């Protein structure tokens, strides 16, 4: 979303980003050509009503859940609740609307896929043109509200870990997941939204379901080569790859060019990163030891490991570079990277596909379970379940990917 906003601003449009901060650690995006309005969403109302924190929500789903079919319902429910919590806070805080009304007239609203409260805000501000953006593929409920057919027989729903070739029981689960998600969207989003909207905003604003069905354009951060065949419309476009060739700052380039020149491996490099959502500091010492011992055993390669939290003694693992942040795209594009070990976020698998890099995917939550199936179908990556991350399984996966000429 931030990259899209910056591109529009760079081309002369006057762009204002509304950003509400949900956690203390929320990173501030690097914006060059946009205005930004930040609202602090860590209010007493938010905490008292739900007694939950967004970060705790995400990490519980990531680290404390299993891969059973029934557990997918629990995961989806938590994500639906997360979106509902953010939107309820947004609708409750009427000062947001008052401050925005004092600003200039807006011609277009670009809304994040789970930020449905902004549909009421945009209509209140008199914005008729709306673009709805998905940070991955055509996720529910977007197809449902758009009126585009989404057959459960061959179009995987949400995070369902299947491809478009499903056996009968997988189709049954796919249909149940879709029904569950749409019912959750209605009861946790639309129903409560309409009630709060009529009280805090204006009763004359249309029903949320009507607002969602009147979207002018859908932008998907998806790669057509990774997606399954499905019905689509001419107002649905893929925008994946906007940031593939972006360069980091000069200081970052100098730092990493120096680091890579110091590596002793002449064969190649392997990157380990669980992305910005999964907190690797919550990884158990058992899992961390399994990864580090596996990396140490593969002396032919240098490992770049993004690791949050407590620092690791680098001298114990001479072929591992520890960092709390890495310029992943730059490293993949600039240096000889052989494998990406990732959580399976859509940006990571899309970047890997673009640069022809094989992956080992460890899915934790959300769409990551479906993303790894895309990799496996295209034979560009393999998966490891987080419940089976033994040293032997990790080394076996690395050997398999490195030895595969595909």
N, C-alpha and C positions, 0 to 999 in steps of 0.2 A: 504493500500500500504506500509506504513512504517513498519507494523508488518511483512508483507511478506518479505520485504527487510532484516529486522533484522534476521529473521529465516534463510534466505539463507546465510547471513554473519556469523551467529553462526555456521553453518555447513561447514565453511571453504571457501566459495566463496568470491571473492573480489567484493564487491557491491558498486557502486557509485550512489547516488540519485541526480537527477537534480530537484531542487525545485525553482520555481519562486514565489516571494512574491508579492501578489496582494493587501494586505491591511496592514496598520500600525500595526494592532492588531493581525496579523497572528501569531499563536502560533508556537513555535519551537518544533518539535517532539523529543521525547526521543529516541535516537539511540545509541545502544551499540556496534554494530558490522559493521557499514557501514560508508563509506565516504559520504560527502554531499557537493554539490556545489549549492550555492544560488545566483540567479539573481534577482535584484530588478526590479519588473515590474511596479513600480509607476513612469514611465517616463513622460516627457512633451508630447512626441508623443502620448502616451497612453491616456493622459487626454484631449489633444487638439482635437484629432480626434473624440472621443466619448463623452467627457464631462459627463462621467458617472463613478461611482465607483462600484466595484464588490459588496461591502457590501450593498450599497444603492439598487442595483439591487435585491439582495436576499431578503432584508427586505421589499421592496415594494411588491414583489410577495407574501411574507408571510403574511403581515398585511393588505395590501390595495387591496385585490382582493376578489372576491366572488366565490361561488361554482357553478355558472351557466355553462352549457355546452359550450357556446360561450367563456366564460372566460378561459376555458382550452386552447384554441388556443392562447390567449394572454400570458398565463403563459408559454406554450411551446415555443412561439416565444422569450420570454425574456431569457429563458434558452439557446436556440440556439444562441441568440446574445451574451450571456455571454461566451459560449464556443468559438464562433468566435472571440470575442475581445481578449481573452487570446492567441489564436493561431496566430492571426494577429500580435500581439506584438512580439510573439516568433519568427515568420518568419522575422519580420522587423529588429530585433536586431541580426545582423550577428556576433557580437563579441562572442555570445554564441557558435557558431560553431567553431570559431577560438580557443577559450579556450579549448573546448573539443577535438579538433584535437591534442593539445599538450599533452593530457593525454594518458594513455596506451590503447592498443587495447581491444575492447569489443567484447565478443562472443555472447551476448544475450541482447535484449532490452525488458523490461517489461513496457508497456505503459498503462497509465490511460485512461479510456474509452472516455473522451472528449478531450484528449490532442493529437489530430490528427497531430499537427505540428511535434511531435516527430517521426512520420513515415519518414518524409523527413530527419530529423537529423540522425536517425539510418541508413538510406540507405547511406547518405553522409559519415558516419563514417565506412561504409563497414560492417555493421551488417546485416546478412542475416536472423537470427532467431529472431522471434518476438512473444511475448506473450501479448495478449490484455486483460486487467483486467477490470471487471465491479465491482463497489463497492456495487452493489445489484444483481438483477437478470439479465436475458438476455435482456437488454434494447436495443431499437432501437438506432442506426442503425446496431448494431452488427449482429443480425440474417439476416438482409437484405444483408449486405456485405459478410457474410459467405456463402450465398447460401442455408441456411437451411430454409425450408418452415415454414412460420408463418401464419397459417390461421386466418384471421380476425374474422371468425365465432365463435371461441372458445378460442383464445389466446389474452388476453387484451393487448392493446397497451399503453406503457409508463405509464402515470399517470391516465389513464382512470379508474374511480372508479366503476368497475364491476368485477364479477367473470367470470369463464369460462362458466357459464350458463347465456347467455344473451337473452333478448327478441329482437324482430326484430329491434326496433329503437336503442337499445344499440349496435347492430351489425353495423348498419349504421354509428353511431357516431364513433365506433371503427375503421371502415374502413377509414372514413374521417380523423381521428387523425393520422392514420398511413401514409396516403398519404401526409398530411400536414407536418409531421415530416420528411419524406423522401425528400420532395421537399425543405424544409428548410435546411436539411443536405446538399443537393446538391448545392443550391444557396448561402448559408451562409458559407459553409465549403469547399466543393470540388472545386467549381468554382473559388472562390477567392484564395484558397490555391494554385491551379495550376498556377494562374497568378503571385502571389507573389513569389512562389517557383522558377519559370523560371527566374525571375529577380534577386533575391537575392542569390539563390543557384545555382544549375546546371540544365540546360535545359534537360540533359539526364536522370534525375531522373524520374521514371515512374509517370503516373497519380495517384493521391491519391486513386481513386477508385480501381486501380490495386493493390496498396500497401495494402489497407484494405482487399482485397479479398485473399491476400497471407499470412495471419496470420497463424502461425503454431499451436498455442494453445490459447484457451479462458479459462480464470479463472474467475469464478463468485463467488462473496461473497453472495451466496444464499444457503438456506436450502431446500433440496429436499422435506422435509415434509410440507413446506409452499407453495410450488409452484404448479402450475396447470399442468395437462398433456399437453405435446406439443412435436412436432418433435425435435430431438436433434441429435448430432453427437458425435463420440468417441473422438474428440479433444476439447470437452467442458466439463469442470469439475467444481464441486462445492468445494469451499475452505472455506466456512463459519465455524466459530468456532475456528479459529487459536488463538484467544486471550481470549477465554472464561475462561480459568483457570489461566490466568496471575495474578500474585500478585502485588499490588502496593508496593511502597517503605515502609520500616519499619516505618518511621515517620508517614506516612499516616495511616498505620494500627493501630499504637498506638493512634493517634488522634481520629480515628473513633470508635475504641473499647471503648475508654473513653466516647465519646459522646453517644454511644448507651447504655452504662451502666447507664448513667444519666437519660435516658428517663423514664417517669413515667408510660407509657402505658404497661400493661401486656398482652394486646390482640395482637397487631401487629403494623406494620409500613407500611406507604404508601409513595411512592416516587413520587415527581413531578419534571419532567425535560423535557425541550423542546430541549435538545441536544445542540450541539456546533454551529449550523448554525443559528437557530432562536434566535434573540436577545430579551430576555424577558424584557429588560429595556424599550422596545418600547410598551409594553403592556399598554393599557389605564388604568387609575386609576379605572375606573368602573369595568373592567374585573379583575384587581388585587384584588379589594375589594370583588368581588363575590367569587373568589377562597379562599381568606383568611377567609372570614366569613363562608364559607362552611366548611373549615377545622376546624375552631374553634368550630363549632357546633357539629362536630363528635369527642367528647371528648374521646371516647374509643380507638382512634388510635393516634399514633405519626406521623406527616407528616415531611418528609425531602424535603424541597423546594429549588431547584436550581433557584436562582433569580439574574439576572444581574442588575447593576445600583444602584439606590438609596436604601439605607438600610432601613429595616422595623423595627419598635420598637418591639422586641421580647417579651417584657412583656405583650403586648396587645394580643398576640397569644401564650399562654403558651405551647400548644401542637404542635407548628410548629418550626422546626429547619431550619434557613435560612443559605444558603451557596452559594457562587458564583461558586463553582465546587464541584462535588461529585464523588467518585469512584463507579460508578453505578454497575458494574459487581461484585465487591467485596461485596458491601452491599447486593445485591440480593442473592449471594451465601452463605454469612456468617451469615446473620441475618434473622429473621422471617419477611419477606416482604410479605404483602397480595396483594397489587395492585401497578402497575406501571402506572402513568399518564404521557403519552408521546406524542410527536409530530408525532410519527409513522415512524421515520427513520428506515431503514431496519436493522441496527445493533441492535436497541432497541427491535424491535419485534422478531428478531431472538434470542437474548439473553433471552427474556421473554419466548419464546417457549421452549428453551433448558432447562431452570430451572423450567418450569411448572408454570409460574407466569401470572395471568390474567392481562389484560391491559384495560385502557380507553384511546383511541387514539383521539387526536385533530389534524387532518391533516391540514397543512398550504400550502404546495407547493410540486411540483415534484412528485416523486413516492409515497409520503405518502398517497395520496388518494387511490391508488391501494393497498398499504400495509394493510390499515385498512380493506379492503374487504377480504383479506386473513385471517385476524384474525376473522372476523365475520363468514366466511364460516366454519372455524374450531371450532367456538364457544369458542374461547380463549380470546376474547376481544370484546368491543363495541366501537362505535364512538360517538363523540360529535362535531357538527359543531361549528366553532369559532364564528359564528354569533348568536348562541343560548346559550352562556355560562352564563346563569342566575344562581343565587344561588340555585334555586329549581331544575334546570336541572342537576347541578353538584352533588347535594346531592342525587338526584334520581339515577344517574348513579353509584355513590359509593354504595348506598344501594343495587342496582340490582346486581352488581358484587360481593359484599361481601356476599350476601345471596344465591348466585348461587353455589350449591355444585359441579358443573362441573369444 
